[in-house]
């Protein structure tokens, strides 16, 4: 065992001398996948000089040892790269190397990756449209990448029910569907999951959408009439309550609206002159007029008029 370890060290040292490794190995090389949108990422390195640092990504399939450059990740300055599998069931391994001029790092390799197993499945976009009083149309818009790679194997599981009640399961559907036999004027909620056949892999993070079905004109008029009656009854009760409170507290209300304006006892002790009751009384109400004489000069008339 010691001999095998020593041999591995010697091979590594010889490889470093031949290939000229002078950059450290990349760390934290991971693959993150959501709805088969795959991203490989790694930690950045600092070059030893001002040379631009680039990264190369290679891949190989499970049944071969031949590594190929991934063209979608041509030497890049970013610390991540997106890649799409040719098929979700393909088992692929990737590796990354840093390059700066003549300097390179050892290859950093990922674990084998299969999108169908390791990719996280989200949820499709769902639009609910009322059709009539008892029907709703569920329009499903799946992820384009999933639809492209899985084709007819991609289906949708629909769960629905009244708000705050247990959901019932609709059969797995290949596309949009119309749900019938619903109650009019009731709020229904729906959850839609991806289902991948034939192994029946179920997606997660199902979105919940709610909508209220249409109600008939008769039901609408009845609801409006009930609301009107309730408003009238509440208004009558409020007005009656106000009248009752006013009657029970009449004296307090009267004192608040018409306060007593009589003078306080300490003011009445003083002997103030009384104000006549007839406020229109005025010593100068009778006016006198001076005598006015008018003298008119006329050839035919002479006289004095008073």
Helices and strands as residue ranges (DSSP letters): H 2-19, E 21-23, E 30-34, E 37-41, E 54-61, E 68-69, G 71-73, E 80-83, E 91-100, E 103-105, E 108-109, E 113-114, H 115-118, E 125-132, E 135-141, H 144-150, G 151-153, E 154-162, E 168-169, E 177-179, E 187-196, E 201-202, E 207-212, H 217-248, H 250-257, H 265-268, E 294-297, E 302-305
